[in-house]
Every structure is written in C-alpha cells, then in structure tokens.
Amino acid sequence: MSQQLAEINIQRLMGTIEESAEIGKLPNGGICRLTLTDEDKVMRDLFYQWLLDAGLEIRIDDFGNMYGRREGERDELAPVLIGSHLDTQPNGGKFDGILGVLGALEVIRTLNDLELKTMRPIEIVNFTNEEGARFEPAMLGSGAMTNVFPKQAVLNKTDQQGKVFGSELRRIGYEGTEENRAKDIFSFLELHIEQGPILEDSHKAIGIVSGIQGMNWIEVTVKGETAHTGTRPMVNRKDAILHAAKLITRIYSLAAEYPDLLISVGRINAYPNVINSVSSEAKFSIDIRHPNNKTRKRFTNQLRETLSMMTLVENMEIQITDIADVETEHFTDSIIEVIQTAVKKYGYSYLNMQSGAAHDAKYLNKVAPTGMIFIPSINGVSHCEEELSEAVDIERGVQVLLHSVITLANKENLI
C-alpha cells in the first residue's frame, strides 16, 4: 500500500475525541481532568483499552507515562515516538494535548487498517502532568523521563491539598517501573493545537514549529499583618494585598519596556482570606516568556532588582521563589524538513513559527531529534472551555503527522 493513499478516518478520530470529552466534562463543553485524579484514571483506563484494541504492547514507567508500541519490521531499531498528554487545566478544553495523543492513536489505527508495516517500531506516549495545574512545575512526566527533574523530587511533589505525586500515582494504579521509560528514541513528533491566533490570523492550515520560547515561573510572597477591618485605622495597617497590588502594577509596567516579552500574574492567594480581616500574607505567581534567553534573563534579573528596591521604599517584606527556569529550545532541522515535505505533499498552506507555550517536546528535544505540528485554534483561545479547533483542521494536522511518521519510521538515519 503506497503512503500516498494513506488517509486517516476523521469520523473515527472525532468520535474518539468526543468520547474523551465526556470524562471530566464541564457544563460548557470543556474538561476538568487534573493529573492523577479519579477522572484521569478513568481516561487512562479507556486509553489503555484503546491501545490494546490497536494491538499495541503497553508499558507504564515510574512517572506514570503510558506507552503503546507497534512493532517494526526491524524491531531492534530505535522507535519513532509520537504523542502528548491527556490531563487538562481545571477549566480546560477538549483538544489541548488530547489531540496529540488521540491523533497519534489514529495514526496507528490507520496503519493497521492499511496493513502498512514500517521498518522502525512506532510508540505512542501519554505524558503525566504536562499542564502543571495540580503539581508544579509543568511537564513533570516528560521532564523526569528525560532526567531534567530528579526522580525523588518529582515523586515527592505535593499539590495544594498536600497530596503527594508518588502516592497519587499508586492510588490510581499507574505506578510503573524505570525500565519502561522511552529510551534510544529515533525521533519525537508532537501534534498540538496552536493555542494562539497566529495561524488563524495568517489564514494558514499548518504551523511547522521551529522551537519553543524560554520561560520562568516565579512566586512572590508578601508579608503583612492581619487586623480587624473595622477597628484598625488605614494609616496603621500593613496590608499584604495592597503591597502585592503595587508590586504587580510595577511588574506589568516594567514588562512593557521589553518588546516581545510575555508576562502574566495568573494566580493570587490571600491569607487569612476573610472579608473582614486585613491580609497578613499574599502570594502571586509570575509567568515570564521570551524567545531570546538573554532578554528573558535580563528582564528577570531587572525584575528582582525592582521588587527588592520597592520593598525598601515601601517598607515591605517579600520572599521570591523560583518555580521553573526553562531555556528556549530549537527543534531539529531534519525533522522540520520531514514535516514540511508532508505539508507540501497534501498542498496545505503553512507557516514556520515558534511556540509561545511550552510542551513535552521541549524536554524530548534534549534526548532525541524533535519536531512539532500546529493546527489553528479558533479565536486563538485555549486553557478554557471555549477552546476549539475545527474537524477540517484536525484532519489536516493528523494527515501531516501520519505522513511524517511513515517517512521517519522508514528512515535508516536522519542525515
């Protein structure tokens, strides 16, 4: 069977996506499926069955990453790895990460339908805790599998309720073994929704991703002094929320001085969090992203100096904690060329672009030649229930993934 005739079954794929969307379903069509929760277990169990039905050999590693292996004609060769993640944000959409896993499953199903053998084995992967919505930082499963994060540090991570990563992994029955980690990977491909407006605004069908911009996550803790709001005069208050507001305002004004810098204060917590008490403590996060590592580091350093100076001027007490510091990654030219060839084969319009969001491909790029494929996100929205990619765009993206996988899985080398 010629690979030119290989076409996915879009009706089957959309049905699989909709079945996934029922697990952790929210009122407006989104999903809440935080990693290692009961909902995650239900999804994992269903995905496990789908892997079995596709005739794949299944294994689970020590971080709960799930793999399904399709044998190659030369099964001793390093595999082509494809996939993403099935966990979501608390108010997430039904495509972010999920498309990358279920699109990879559709690739395998299509190869099975066509009885098409590849020289190399192909493996699907579902990475644990890509979102970082429950256990911080993000991408713990792929980062730990690639030895970016120490094993015990990951297994000992706690969520905001004090639940431990390793214990929750055992609780839902997905604690595997270190020997089951992906290794000696020939290449890694990740299909993903763009999560932004660039493809849609450019009227392009496919994004060929050249790399992922760097990122810092920081948490700032501001100390104050609690008091009764009806009895403590304003002039005598040490209000942590007021101090935090001043800091946040200055952070955004400083960021405006740096072209292409992206920044957000996405999480704020106050204590004691009571309506009639002055806040004794406020914590807020800062997400910093820029495609140039030097610029991002320069801003981060200036930010620290600015916050420290403000604490002296305003008589504040603060603590700054680093959560994540991730370098910009550049994907492999030969993989980018394979994807571009596939796009041209189908005659799709495309755009070479960099990813603003981090993905599991970021860490896989450290151990294997890596590439990413983007499809448009309607209105550029993601991490929300309104997240949407149309079936026609999904079909195009998975077709490109299929062709790229067939090409890579029949290559002797990437030179």
Disulfide bonds with the S-S distance in Angstrom:
none
